[in-house]
């Protein structure tokens, strides 16, 4: 978190507060979002003397980050079963934070960190994240770091929002990604034919105009190509 020392921290899922304690040694302001009502009073008691600490009992999936105190640094060990949903809830609020350091199940982290189709972990999730953020692989976390040890490996990635340049609404780009990655064994042309309500002649014309081979798999498309297809087939 070098270079961001002055920013307040939003911690997602503070638990018993071990990470919170470390954060409070480096930041004057730590706001913890914790859903477990049994843990909230424990956190308040543990950090009762920390002037910059606050805990909010709420669901991270619905919590709206304050614009008044930002930009924030977001930190969290995300619940693995809803980690992607929390991630995109955060991305929808990317204007109020400048960096997010998040722990995922390793396989999800690999997809989050994949930046191009050349990566074996490239996916629809990867494309949606890569369009919005630069991503840094921080490192893996052994199950032995937890008690009780989980049956899966974990990994941490850091995200920083990109300046928005393609002019697309997130939902339009996400719809194109959904269509393109819907059936990986099908060609791009077939997926577009099935998922985009446009005459096949228009789909072929769009692919030809963009110089995209209709016979490739959709997973071979870059963020830029997905953006161009969105503009050609969803916005036009």
N, C-alpha and C positions, 0 to 999 in steps of 0.2 A: 504494500500500500504506500510505497514511497511516492512522494510528490502530492499526496492527497491528505496529509496529516491534519489539515484544518477543516476537513469536511466532516459533517455529522455522519454517524453510521446507523443504518437500519439493519438490524439483525433479524433474520427470519428463523423462527424456531429456536429460542434460546435454551430450551431444556432446563438443566440444572444450573446453567450459567458459567460453565468453565471457559468457553470461548468469550463470553461476555466480559469476564474478569480480565482476560488478556486484552480485549479491545479497549477497556476503560483505562489501561495503562498507556494507551497511545492516542486516545481521542477524548475530548472534553464532553462529547455528547453521543450517547448510545441509546437508541430507541429500539426496544425488543418487541417483536410481534410473536406472541405465544398463544396457541389455541387451547392448550391443556389447562383447565381451570384449577387443577390441583397444583400445578407448577408455578402459576402466577404469584400466589402469596409467598412461596419460597424464594422466588426471585426478588420480590420487593423487600423481604427481610434480609436477604444476603447483601443487597446493594443499597440498603437504607441510608448509608452514609455517603453514597456516590451522588454528588449534586447533579451530574449530567445524565443520570440514568433514568429511564422511564420504560415501563412495560405496559403493553396494550393487550388485553385479552380479546383476541379476534382471529379470524381465519385469514391466512395470507392470500387465499384465492379471491377474497373480496376487499381486502384492505387497500385504501387509496393513500398513496404517499403524499405527504404534505409538500406543497410547492413553496411555502414560505421559508422553510429552513434550508432548502436545497442549494446547490446540488448535493446529493447524498452519495455515499459509498454503501452498497448493499452487500451483505455477507449472509451466508446461510448454508446449513446442511439440510438440503431439501428432503422432505418425505418422498421416498423413491416412487411410491405408487401414484403420486400426483405431481412429480417434479416438472414434467413438460408443461402442465397446465399453469403451475406457478410461474415458470419461466416466461410464458407468453403473456401472462398477466403483468409481469414486470416489464416486458418489452413494450407493452401498450402504454406504459408510463415512463418510457425512456427519456423523456424531456426533463425529468426531475432528478435523474441520477447520472453520474459520470463513469461509474465503474461498478461492476457486480462480480464478486468472487463467490462461486457457488460449488457445492459438492453434489455430485450425482452418482448413481450407480455407474460403474466404469463404462459399460456398453453405451449408455445414454450420453455420457461425457464425450466419448469418442465421436458420436454423431454430432453433438453440439460443436465440437472443435474442428470437424471436417470443413474445409473451406472451398473445395473444388471437386469436380467429378472424378479426378484422378485418385482421390482417396478411396480406399476400400470401405470406408464408413460413411460415404456420402449418401444422403437420404433427403426426403422432403423436409425433415426437421433441420438438417444441415443447411439446406438452401434458404429456408425462412430465417434462420439465425444469421447466416453469412450476409444476407442482404442488409440486415439492420445493424450488425456489430462486427468489430474485429474481435477475434477470440484468441486467447493465449492458453495453451495447455500448461497448467501449474504443476501437476504431478499426481501420482497414484497414492492412495491411502490404504494401508493394509487392514484387513478385518481385525487384526490384533489390537488396533488402536481403539476399539470400541468394546464396551461390555454391556450385554454379552456380545461376542463377535458375530457379525452377520454372516450369512452364507454367500454373500456376493462381495466382489471387490468394488472399491469406490475410487473416484478421481475428482480433482478440483480443476475448474477452468475459470478464467477471468474474462469478462466481456466489457467492451467499451462501445457505446453507441456511435455509429457512423453519421456523418452529415448526410441528410437525406437528399438524394440527387435524382432519383428516377421518376419522381412525381406520382407514384402509384399509391393507392390506398392499400394498407396491409391486407385487407380482406380480399381484394381483387388478386393480388399476387398469391395469397394463400390458396385461393380457388384454383388458379392455374397449377400450382404445385400439387394440389390434391388430384387433379385430373391426370397430370403427367406421370405421377408416381403410383397411380391407382393399381395398375396391373403390370408389374415389372417385366413379365415375359412377353408382353405385347409391344408392338412397335409404337413409336411416338404417334404416328398417323392414326393408328387404330384407337389409341387412348383418347386422342383429341376428337376423333369421330364420335366416340361413345360419350364423351363427357362435355363437349362444347356444343351448344345448340346453334350451330352454323352449318350451312351447306358444305359438303365435302370439297366443293370447288373453291370455296373461300379459304378453307383450311389449307388446301394444297397451294393456293396462291400465296398465303401468308408464309408458309414454310419456304416456298421458292424465293420469295422476296427477301427473306432473312438468310438465305443460303444454308438452311438446315435440312439435312438429309431426313426425309420422312420415315426411313427404314430403321433408324437408330432407336435404341431404347431411351425412354425419357430420362432415365437416371444419368445419361451422358450429357445433359444440358447444364450449362453454367448458370450462375445467377443472372448474368447479363442477358443470356438467351431466353431465360424464363421471363425476365422483365419485358423483353421485346415481344415475346409471344403474348403476354398479358395485354400489352398495348394494342397489338394487332387483332386479337380475337375476343377480348373481353371489353375493352374500352371503345373500340371502333364499331 
